[in-house]
Amino acid sequence: MDTAIRAWLLAQLGSTTDVTDLEDRYARLGSARAVALEVLNGRLSDLLAQPTTINVSGVVGVGFGENIKALERKIAALQDGDIPAPDDPDGSDNGHGIGWIVLQARPRR
């Protein structure tokens, strides 16, 4: 894993993410996008295993529903290819890139 891939992964996953864990996952999975998806899916699973809201009457109330929605949006964007990864193969824009259409005049009658 080079520095560009490491920087991209830390930008997607947060600067406190363990770099050695990312390197191990990258060696196993072979792409930065797959590593980011695996880490984010793990975080989502951890959040879903806990209660989404905790309320202590008159003291405190904590909700994780928006965090779950944000993780789901980030995962969807990575799966759709909306966020380009530095090690994506060239030309793999997943249909979201700019194309060219050549217009030609029809012969007049």
C-alpha positions as CSV (number, residue, x, y, z in Angstrom):
1,M,0.0,0.0,0.0
2,D,1.5,3.3,-1.0
3,T,1.1,6.7,0.6
4,A,-1.7,7.9,-1.7
5,I,-3.9,4.8,-0.9
6,R,-3.1,5.2,2.9
7,A,-4.1,8.9,2.8
8,W,-7.3,8.1,0.9
9,L,-8.2,5.4,3.4
10,L,-7.6,7.6,6.3
11,A,-9.7,10.4,4.7
12,Q,-12.6,8.0,4.2
13,L,-12.3,6.2,7.5
14,G,-10.9,8.8,9.9
15,S,-7.4,9.7,11.1
16,T,-7.7,7.5,14.2
17,T,-8.0,4.3,12.2
18,D,-5.2,1.8,12.8
19,V,-2.8,1.9,9.8
20,T,-1.4,-1.6,10.4
21,D,-4.9,-3.0,10.3
22,L,-5.5,-1.2,7.0
23,E,-2.3,-2.6,5.6
24,D,-3.2,-6.1,6.6
25,R,-6.7,-5.7,5.1
26,Y,-5.2,-4.2,1.9
27,A,-2.8,-7.1,1.5
28,R,-5.7,-9.6,1.9
29,L,-8.3,-7.7,-0.2
30,G,-6.1,-6.0,-2.8
31,S,-8.1,-2.8,-3.3
32,A,-8.6,0.4,-1.2
33,R,-12.3,0.4,-2.0
34,A,-12.7,-3.1,-0.6
35,V,-10.8,-2.2,2.5
36,A,-13.0,0.9,3.1
37,L,-16.2,-1.1,2.6
38,E,-15.1,-3.8,4.9
39,V,-14.2,-1.4,7.7
40,L,-17.4,0.7,7.3
41,N,-19.6,-2.5,7.1
42,G,-18.0,-3.6,10.4
43,R,-18.7,-0.3,12.0
44,L,-22.3,-0.4,10.8
45,S,-22.7,-3.9,12.2
46,D,-21.3,-2.8,15.6
47,L,-23.8,0.1,15.7
48,L,-26.7,-2.1,14.7
49,A,-25.9,-4.5,17.5
50,Q,-26.4,-1.8,20.1
51,P,-29.6,0.1,21.0
52,T,-30.1,3.1,18.7
53,T,-31.3,5.3,21.5
54,I,-30.6,5.6,25.2
55,N,-32.7,7.8,27.4
56,V,-32.4,8.5,31.1
57,S,-35.4,10.6,32.0
58,G,-34.5,14.2,32.7
59,V,-30.8,13.5,32.6
60,V,-29.5,12.5,29.1
61,G,-30.7,11.1,25.8
62,V,-28.4,9.7,23.1
63,G,-29.4,8.6,19.7
64,F,-27.3,6.8,17.0
65,G,-29.9,6.8,14.2
66,E,-28.2,9.6,12.2
67,N,-24.8,7.9,12.6
68,I,-26.3,4.7,11.1
69,K,-27.9,6.7,8.2
70,A,-24.6,8.4,7.5
71,L,-22.7,5.1,7.4
72,E,-25.2,3.7,5.1
73,R,-24.9,6.7,2.7
74,K,-21.1,6.4,2.8
75,I,-21.2,2.7,2.0
76,A,-23.7,3.3,-0.8
77,A,-21.5,6.0,-2.3
78,L,-18.4,3.7,-2.2
79,Q,-20.3,0.8,-3.7
80,D,-21.6,3.0,-6.5
81,G,-18.1,4.3,-7.3
82,D,-19.1,7.9,-6.5
83,I,-16.0,8.3,-4.5
84,P,-13.0,7.5,-6.7
85,A,-10.2,5.5,-5.1
86,P,-6.6,6.0,-6.1
87,D,-6.1,2.4,-7.1
88,D,-9.2,2.1,-9.2
89,P,-8.4,0.8,-12.7
90,D,-8.3,3.5,-15.4
91,G,-11.5,3.9,-17.2
92,S,-13.7,2.2,-14.6
93,D,-16.0,5.1,-13.9
94,N,-19.0,2.7,-13.4
95,G,-21.0,4.7,-15.9
96,H,-20.7,8.0,-14.0
97,G,-18.1,9.6,-16.2
98,I,-18.3,12.0,-19.2
99,G,-18.8,10.4,-22.6
100,W,-18.5,11.7,-26.1
101,I,-21.2,11.7,-28.8
102,V,-20.2,12.6,-32.3
103,L,-23.0,14.2,-34.3
104,Q,-22.9,14.0,-38.1
105,A,-25.1,15.9,-40.5
106,R,-27.5,13.9,-42.6
107,P,-27.2,14.2,-46.3
108,R,-29.8,16.7,-47.7
109,R,-32.3,15.6,-50.3
